[in-house]
Amino acid sequence: MSASPEVSPAAQAPEASGIARLLTIMARLRDPDSGCEWDVAQTFATIAPYTIEESYEVADAIEREDLPALREELGDLLLQVVFHARMAEELGAFDFDAVAQAISDKMTERHPHIFGDEADQGQSREVRWEAQKAAEREAKGATSALDGVALALPALMRAEKLQKRAARVGFDWPDTEGPRAKVIEEIAELDAAETEAEKLDEAGDLLFAAVNLVRRYGIAPEDALRHGNAKFERRFRAMEALAGDDFPKLSLDEQEALWQQVKTAER
């Protein structure tokens, strides 16, 4: 483990560089002798869930168009990067500067038409970006078109990425007819499932097929479901507001009538 640097008052002062100050604070928190007991006890694995959570909170602030919250959440996410980098530095693996240098190298390499002499071939950003990433995966020894799709991604997002990877090597329907028929087929198979294991299997197939159908319409499934969640929440809260404390006592038909009332009002 590398020795923690001495923390001078100047380094901790608000006028110090934001990144330099944050790196110094993290080093102080991780000091095995005088740091924070909780911070010292953390590992890559224990911090990973917080990293994922902070990413979602950034997305939430963007969704709400709340710029003050976005600034705060980006800071929380940056702290996660600094935390992981500090732990790696203690192991002698890499430090924060190496992380910044690596992503800088990657960005310049992925934009040779901007940072290099390569001419813009007129390709879309996505085509150019994916071709570069595919070359990087191949250089790292990838043996499958699906290599590199992170296991920790939300299941909906990972399903879309797996399908897009398969589509790049030709394994995809040409239009929406195939995936639509597949959704109908999977609904029937879920209906016919008898054991819990069969139901789980068929439910997964149905959701995967639904992702494929939505993707074929050019819509990101994650965005679609986020939109659907927000719409349901908005309408449900409106129903509760109309009914007041009596809402739980209403029959399903009465609740459905309120739902239709809220939908009509939105239109």
Secondary structure, 3 states (H helix, E strand, C coil): CCCCCCCCHHHHCCCCCHHHHHHHHHHHHCCCCCCCHHHHHCCHHHHHHHHHHHHHHHHHHHHCCCHHHHHHHHHHHHHHHHHHHHHHHHCCCCCHHHHHHHHHHHHHHCCHHHHCCCCCCCCCHHHHHHHHHHHHHHHCCCCCCCCCCCCCCCHHHHHHHHHHHHHHCCCCCCCCHHHHHHHHHHHHHHHHCCCHHHHHHHHHHHHHHHHHHHHHCCCCHHHHHHHHHHHHHHHHHHHHHHHHHHHHHCCHHHHHHHHHHHHHHHC
